[in-house]
Amino acid sequence: MISAVAHPNVALIKYWGKSHDALRIPATPSISIPLLALRTETRIEVAPTHDEITISGQPDTSGRIGRWLHCLRGDFELDIPPLAVRSHSNFPLAAGLASSASGFAALTLAINTLLDLDLDTASLSRLARLGSASAARSITTGFVSLDGQASTHDAWRARKALDWEDWPLGVCVAICSHASKAVSSADGMRLSRDTSPAYTAWLEGNRRMYARAARAVAERDFDALSAAARWSFFGMLTVMQTSDPPLRYLNASTFAVIQAIDALREQGVPVFFTCDAGPQVKCIHLPECAELVEARIQAVPGVQEVIRACP
Ligand code: PMV
């Protein structure tokens, strides 16, 4: 039996939209940080006849992992035997906390060990990306970029931009609902690409922000990173809201937390926020203001739980 662990990640520069759906090639590069207190552990062993997949004790009814294994065995000619896969996460699934990222990353790492593939980070991230594009960034920890020069499978891989120990930021997550999302990221992205009049401007603007954020990470410039991340979040939100029909992943408590964090920022507290395809708010801050940020978001009406995700 092989076991592997991976952490979900939160994108500071988002990806929203694909240039190739089946190969899950993002239409825009992204940069993420890990949520180190959240983890998915996946255990695998060879099964007698066919894949048996359970997620948190329940059979995987979505069929997503089965389809991914089928693709690795077929299109990518990996000699993977039938597998018994058991995956457990210590955080709510399908609520915008990137459970698919840590799930596919842990499974990719486990398969790499089981089959003695000895793949490097770039190759592992390409395989994980075929399951969920953000999973490519969970193959390693630290500040991780996912980019590529061409719209091809080989070009798009994750790379560690900076070790986490070299700039360990604080991350607090405000859980604003435990409900699963109504529209999957994949469906939402397709809708945005096909219907939002803001989509092309989003791709161009987000590329510029990616370059700025990469520089900010290299220079450990919190204000510059915060400005680029805020643009990326609001750019993605604009595309979601101008899709037809509009995509609504956030709720009233999400906006109340956003206001609270903005008020802290205006008082000079080094903190900013980002959200994904779900109502949870990820607050990124310098480590010395962890208690202040946590207490402030805990006090927002409707916040159900606050998770200290880093350190
Ligand atoms: O990994 P996917 O394909 O489920 O999409 C994730 C999309 C966002 O979380 C909204 C943004 C991102 O870059 O992680």
Residues whose N, C-alpha, C, O or C-beta is under 5 A from the ligand:
A	BS01	PMV	A11 I13 K14 Y15 S30 S132 A133 S134 A135 S185 D276 A277
